Amino acid sequence: MTAGRAEYQRRLTSPDEAVSRLKPGQRLILPTFAGAPPALVAALGRGAAEGALRDVTISAILPGRDIARHLVKPELAGKFKWDSLFCAGCDRPGVFTGQYDMTPMHFGQMPRILRAMPAHAIMALASPPDAEGFVSLGISVDYSRSMFDYAPYRVVEINPNVPQVRGPCRIHLSQIDALVESDDPIAELPEPALGDEERAIARFIADRIPDGATIQLGYGAVPSGVGLALTGHKRLGIHTEMFVDPMRVLIEAGVVDNSEKTYNPGITPFTFVGGSAATYRFLHGNSMIEGHPVEYTNDPVVIARHKRMISVNATLAVDLTGQACSESIGGMQYSGTGGQVDFVRGATMSDGGKSFLCTSATAKHGTISCIVDALPPSAVITTARTDIDAVVTEYGVAELRGRSLRDRAQALIAIAHPKFRDSLEEAARARGLGKR
């Protein structure tokens, strides 16, 4: 890689120098979660503290460890413009109080929307280059891969801990304007704890997933529980946006072999990873796994090409008509739309497909019902009642697709916590949706 080494060295610079090249009025994009480059993010924090980024807008989805440590923190509020693409722990309070902006969008449409904004710069974490001079975005392909095709300023942080992942997630050195180096451990996402409620929900779903199905699991206790509950299944496939630890476990156990996938047989496509170091190592050079841009993994038409496509995602509350609120609590923006609707639509368009939205029957230690008569006026409707397929709580499964308003209400009341069913039935009767 003699010629490649010379090209590499010409682009190599310090994180502070790379950040200093951002211009006033530009929008910088950072990748999803662990793909945010730690040395560059730290340099962004230093630049913000010094007042050098006051007219720069920075956007990301699911900001993680390093963004919280160095960039999105109270003392830097107002030092730059933060426009969240999906609220998470560190930027949620600022979005709610108006310190930060948020731009809602479907995950699969982000590259197109970012081009139109426009976005001017991308800074991403990547593997060392291979013999041909290609680096792999590996753990966060998402909208970042597309940004390298059109952003005027493109920076990569090379880290030997990033796996070389196969698929259309590679960038040639000639497409990169500046390189920096680091060797920080990749941010890990621990598996959430499973309680009895989550295990019950997971069993209801696993019982409805046939052998040979293709699955998508989001992040959270219920999707993790579903993964664990599928260990007795056979010949499953995966097409997903997020690759999580339970998927690695299913592949290593031989439960997932992608042999019956009707599209991309033999391959597990994903667009970003959130998991353990073991999962990052598992991805390295794995011929069964491919990283793809989000406009591919989350295209409902692509998703629907898989027969028996099953999507499993979480929601916060569902009203008696089937509207699902998955991103706000009252008037507080809690998270974002993400890819939920992309996969709900794709799975329900699939031949033999099914989409499950999951929630515990209650919240706040059992004091409020997550199956509600009506969502608050300020609640965000993430999944419309015309898209929703099935809702699952620890009390059962409400099949809603193709059912009347009355039947929907009754099915949802049946899976609510028993102590709330009478009041929900009374509310349903007042709306003409009571039992006949």
C-alpha positions in Angstrom: 0.0 0.0 0.0 2.9 2.4 -0.9 0.8 4.8 -3.0 -2.0 4.5 -0.4 0.3 5.2 2.4 1.5 8.4 0.7 -2.1 9.4 0.2 -2.9 8.7 3.8 0.0 10.8 5.1 -1.0 13.7 2.9 -4.4 13.8 4.6 -3.3 13.1 8.1 -3.8 16.0 10.5 -4.7 16.8 14.2 -8.3 16.7 15.5 -8.1 20.4 16.3 -6.8 21.3 12.9 -9.6 19.3 11.2 -12.2 21.0 13.3 -10.8 24.5 12.6 -11.6 24.1 8.9 -15.3 24.2 9.6 -16.8 27.5 8.3 -19.5 29.8 9.8 -22.9 28.8 8.6 -22.1 25.2 8.0 -23.9 22.2 9.3 -21.8 19.3 10.5 -23.2 15.7 10.7 -22.0 13.2 13.2 -22.9 9.4 12.8 -25.2 7.3 15.0 -24.2 6.4 18.5 -20.7 4.6 18.5 -19.8 6.0 15.1 -19.3 9.5 16.5 -15.4 9.9 16.4 -14.2 10.5 19.9 -11.0 12.5 19.2 -12.9 14.8 16.8 -15.8 15.2 19.2 -13.4 16.2 21.9 -11.9 18.7 19.6 -15.3 20.1 18.7 -15.9 20.5 22.5 -12.7 22.5 22.8 -13.6 24.6 19.7 -17.1 25.3 21.2 -15.6 26.4 24.5 -13.2 28.8 22.7 -16.1 30.3 20.7 -14.9 29.0 17.4 -18.1 27.1 16.5 -20.7 29.8 17.4 -22.2 29.8 13.9 -21.9 26.1 13.3 -24.9 23.7 13.5 -24.1 20.1 14.6 -26.6 17.2 14.1 -26.7 13.6 15.0 -29.0 10.7 15.9 -28.6 8.9 19.3 -25.7 11.0 20.6 -23.7 8.7 22.8 -20.8 8.7 25.3 -18.4 11.1 23.8 -20.9 13.6 22.6 -22.3 13.7 26.1 -18.8 14.1 27.7 -17.4 16.7 25.4 -20.0 18.5 23.4 -23.7 18.4 24.4 -23.3 19.6 28.0 -24.9 22.6 29.9 -21.8 24.8 30.0 -21.5 24.8 26.2 -25.2 25.6 25.5 -25.2 28.6 23.2 -21.6 28.1 22.1 -22.8 26.3 18.9 -26.2 25.2 17.5 -27.3 21.6 18.3 -30.0 20.2 16.1 -30.9 16.8 17.3 -32.1 14.2 14.8 -33.3 11.8 17.6 -33.4 12.8 21.2 -31.4 10.7 23.7 -30.3 11.0 27.2 -27.8 13.8 26.8 -29.8 16.2 24.5 -33.3 15.4 25.6 -33.4 18.0 28.4 -32.0 20.7 26.1 -34.6 19.9 23.4 -37.4 20.1 26.0 -36.3 23.5 27.4 -35.5 25.0 24.0 -31.8 25.2 24.3 -31.4 22.8 21.4 -33.4 22.3 18.3 -34.8 19.0 16.9 -35.6 18.1 13.4 -38.0 15.1 13.2 -37.7 12.7 10.2 -37.9 9.0 9.3 -34.5 7.4 9.6 -34.7 6.0 6.1 -35.3 9.5 4.6 -32.5 11.2 6.5 -29.9 11.3 3.6 -32.4 12.9 1.3 -33.4 15.5 3.9 -29.8 16.2 4.9 -28.9 16.9 1.3 -31.7 19.4 1.0 -30.9 21.2 4.3 -28.0 21.3 3.1 -25.4 19.5 5.3 -21.9 20.7 4.6 -19.5 18.4 6.6 -19.3 14.8 7.9 -17.0 13.5 10.6 -17.0 9.8 11.1 -15.2 6.9 12.8 -13.7 4.3 10.5 -11.4 1.3 10.3 -7.8 1.5 9.1 -7.6 1.3 5.3 -7.3 -2.0 3.5 -4.7 -2.9 0.8 -6.8 -1.0 -1.8 -7.1 2.2 0.3 -10.6 1.7 1.5 -11.7 2.3 5.1 -14.9 0.8 6.5 -17.5 2.9 8.4 -18.3 -0.4 10.0 -20.4 0.4 13.0 -22.3 3.4 11.7 -23.1 3.4 8.0 -26.5 5.1 8.5 -26.7 8.4 6.7 -22.9 8.9 7.0 -22.0 6.8 3.9 -24.2 9.0 1.7 -22.7 12.1 3.2 -19.3 11.1 1.7 -20.8 11.3 -1.7 -22.0 14.9 -1.5 -20.6 16.8 1.6 -18.0 19.4 0.7 -15.9 18.6 3.8 -15.3 15.0 4.8 -13.2 13.9 7.8 -12.5 10.4 9.1 -11.0 9.3 12.4 -9.1 6.1 11.9 -9.3 3.7 14.8 -7.9 0.1 14.8 -10.8 -1.0 17.0 -13.4 -0.4 14.3 -14.2 -3.6 12.4 -13.7 -4.0 8.7 -17.3 -4.7 7.7 -18.2 -5.9 4.3 -20.8 -4.4 2.0 -21.3 -0.8 0.5 -20.0 0.9 3.7 -16.5 1.6 2.5 -14.9 4.9 1.6 -11.7 5.3 -0.4 -9.0 7.6 0.8 -9.5 9.8 -2.3 -13.0 10.7 -0.9 -11.6 12.0 2.4 -10.4 15.5 2.9 -8.7 15.0 6.3 -7.7 12.1 8.5 -7.0 11.9 12.2 -6.1 8.9 14.3 -7.2 7.5 17.7 -7.3 4.2 19.5 -10.1 4.7 22.0 -12.3 1.7 22.7 -15.5 1.7 20.8 -18.5 2.9 22.9 -20.5 -0.2 24.0 -24.3 -0.4 24.6 -25.1 -2.8 27.4 -28.1 -5.1 27.1 -31.1 -3.8 29.1 -32.3 -5.7 32.1 -35.2 -8.1 31.5 -38.1 -8.2 33.9 -41.1 -10.5 34.1 -43.2 -8.1 31.9 -40.6 -8.0 29.2 -40.2 -11.8 29.2 -43.9 -12.3 28.9 -44.2 -9.8 25.9 -41.2 -11.5 24.3 -42.8 -15.0 24.6 -46.1 -13.7 23.0 -44.1 -12.4 20.0 -41.7 -15.4 19.7 -44.7 -17.7 19.5 -45.9 -15.8 16.5 -42.7 -15.9 14.5 -42.5 -18.9 12.2 -39.3 -20.8 11.3 -37.8 -19.3 8.2 -39.0 -15.7 9.0 -36.8 -12.6 8.6 -36.6 -10.4 11.7 -35.9 -6.9 12.7 -35.3 -6.1 16.3 -35.0 -2.6 17.8 -33.1 -1.8 20.9 -34.7 -2.3 24.3 -35.6 -4.9 26.9 -38.5 -6.4 24.8 -36.5 -6.8 21.5 -33.7 -8.3 23.5 -36.1 -10.7 25.2 -37.5 -11.7 21.8 -34.0 -12.5 20.6 -33.5 -14.8 23.7 -36.9 -16.4 23.2 -36.0 -17.4 19.6 -33.2 -19.8 20.5 -35.4 -22.8 19.6 -36.3 -21.5 16.1 -34.7 -22.5 12.9 -33.5 -21.0 9.6 -34.3 -17.4 10.6 -33.0 -14.4 8.6 -32.2 -10.8 9.6 -32.8 -7.5 7.8 -32.4 -4.7 10.3 -31.4 -1.1 10.9 -29.7 -1.8 14.2 -27.5 -4.8 14.8 -27.6 -5.8 18.5 -26.0 -8.4 20.7 -29.0 -10.9 20.6 -28.6 -11.0 16.8 -24.9 -12.1 17.2 -26.0 -14.8 19.7 -28.7 -16.1 17.3 -26.2 -16.3 14.4 -23.5 -18.0 16.5 -26.1 -20.5 17.7 -27.1 -21.3 14.2 -30.7 -20.1 14.7 -30.1 -17.4 12.1 -28.5 -18.6 8.9 -30.5 -16.5 6.3 -31.1 -19.6 4.3 -34.8 -18.9 3.6 -34.6 -15.2 3.0 -36.3 -14.3 -0.2 -34.1 -11.3 -0.7 -30.4 -11.1 0.0 -30.3 -14.8 1.0 -27.3 -15.7 3.1 -26.7 -12.0 4.2 -27.6 -10.0 7.2 -27.7 -6.3 6.3 -27.6 -3.6 8.9 -27.0 0.2 9.1 -25.5 0.7 12.6 -24.4 -1.3 15.6 -25.1 -0.9 19.3 -23.6 -3.6 21.4 -20.6 -5.1 23.1 -17.0 -5.4 22.1 -17.7 -9.1 21.3 -20.2 -8.0 18.7 -17.8 -5.5 17.2 -15.2 -8.2 16.9 -17.8 -10.6 15.4 -18.5 -8.2 12.6 -14.9 -7.9 11.5 -14.5 -9.5 8.1 -17.7 -11.6 8.6 -18.9 -12.7 5.1 -22.4 -13.2 6.4 -22.8 -9.5 7.6 -23.0 -6.4 5.4 -23.2 -2.7 6.4 -25.6 -0.7 4.1 -26.7 2.9 4.0 -29.9 3.6 5.8 -31.8 4.6 2.7 -31.4 0.9 1.7 -32.0 -0.9 5.0 -35.0 1.2 5.9 -36.7 1.4 2.5 -40.1 -0.1 3.0 -40.0 -1.5 -0.5 -36.8 -3.3 0.2 -38.1 -4.5 3.6 -41.3 -5.8 2.0 -39.3 -8.0 -0.5 -38.7 -10.4 2.4 -41.4 -12.9 2.8 -42.5 -13.4 6.4 -40.8 -10.2 7.5 -41.3 -9.6 11.2 -40.5 -6.2 12.9 -40.4 -5.7 16.6 -40.3 -2.2 18.1 -41.2 -0.4 21.3 -43.8 2.3 21.9 -44.8 4.4 24.9 -48.6 4.6 24.7 -51.4 3.5 22.4 -54.9 5.0 22.3 -58.1 3.0 21.8 -58.1 3.6 18.1 -54.6 2.2 17.7 -52.6 5.4 17.4 -49.1 4.8 18.9 -47.0 7.5 20.6 -43.4 6.3 20.6 -41.4 9.5 21.1 -43.0 11.8 23.6 -44.2 11.8 27.2 -46.9 14.4 27.5 -45.4 17.4 25.8 -41.8 16.3 26.4 -39.9 15.1 23.4 -38.4 11.8 24.7 -36.9 10.3 21.6 -37.5 10.4 17.8 -39.3 8.6 15.0 -36.3 6.7 14.0 -37.0 3.7 11.8 -40.1 2.5 13.4 -42.5 3.5 10.7 -40.1 2.4 8.0 -40.2 -1.2 9.4 -43.9 -1.2 10.4 -44.8 -0.3 6.8 -42.3 -2.7 5.2 -43.2 -5.6 7.4 -47.0 -5.2 6.8 -46.4 -4.9 3.1 -44.5 -8.2 3.2 -46.1 -11.5 2.1 -46.8 -13.2 5.4 -45.2 -10.3 7.3 -46.1 -9.0 10.7 -45.3 -5.9 12.8 -45.4 -5.8 16.6 -45.4 -2.7 18.7 -44.7 -3.4 22.3 -45.3 -1.7 25.6 -45.7 -2.6 29.2 -49.3 -2.3 30.3 -48.4 0.4 32.9 -45.8 3.0 33.6 -44.6 4.9 36.7 -44.7 1.9 38.9 -48.2 0.8 37.8 -49.8 4.1 38.4 -50.7 4.9 34.8 -52.0 2.9 31.9 -50.0 2.7 28.6 -53.3 1.8 26.9 -55.2 5.0 27.0 -58.6 6.3 26.0 -57.0 9.2 24.1 -53.4 10.5 23.8 -52.8 14.0 25.2 -53.1 16.8 22.7 -49.3 17.4 22.9 -48.5 13.7 22.2 -46.6 12.9 19.1 -48.3 10.3 16.9 -45.4 8.1 15.6 -47.3 5.2 14.0 -50.7 6.0 12.6 -53.7 3.8 13.3 -53.8 3.0 9.6 -50.2 1.6 9.7 -50.4 -0.3 13.0 -50.6 -4.1 12.9 -50.4 -5.6 16.4 -49.8 -4.2 19.9 -48.4 -6.4 22.6 -48.3 -6.1 26.4 -47.6 -8.6 29.1 -51.4 -9.4 29.0 -51.5 -10.5 25.3 -51.6 -9.4 21.7 -54.1 -7.0 20.2 -54.5 -7.7 16.4 -55.6 -4.3 15.0 -55.0 -4.4 11.3 -58.2 -4.5 9.3 -60.4 -4.3 12.4 -63.2 -1.8 13.1 -62.8 1.0 15.7 -65.0 -0.9 18.1 -63.0 -4.1 17.7 -59.7 -2.3 18.0 -60.8 -0.7 21.3 -62.0 -4.0 22.7 -58.8 -5.8 21.7 -56.7 -3.1 23.3 -58.8 -3.0 26.5 -58.2 -6.8 26.8 -54.4 -6.4 26.9 -54.5 -3.4 29.3 -53.7 -3.9 33.0 -56.9 -5.4 34.7 -57.2 -2.5 37.1 -57.6 0.0 34.2 -60.0 -2.1 32.1 -63.2 -0.8 33.6 -62.3 2.8 33.1 -61.2 2.2 29.6 -64.4 0.4 28.8 -66.4 3.3 30.2 -64.4 5.7 28.0 -65.0 3.4 25.0 -68.8 3.4 25.6 -68.8 7.2 25.7 -67.3 7.2 22.3 -69.6 4.5 20.9 -66.9 1.9 21.0 -68.2 -0.2 23.9 -69.1 -3.9 23.9 -72.3 -4.7 22.1 
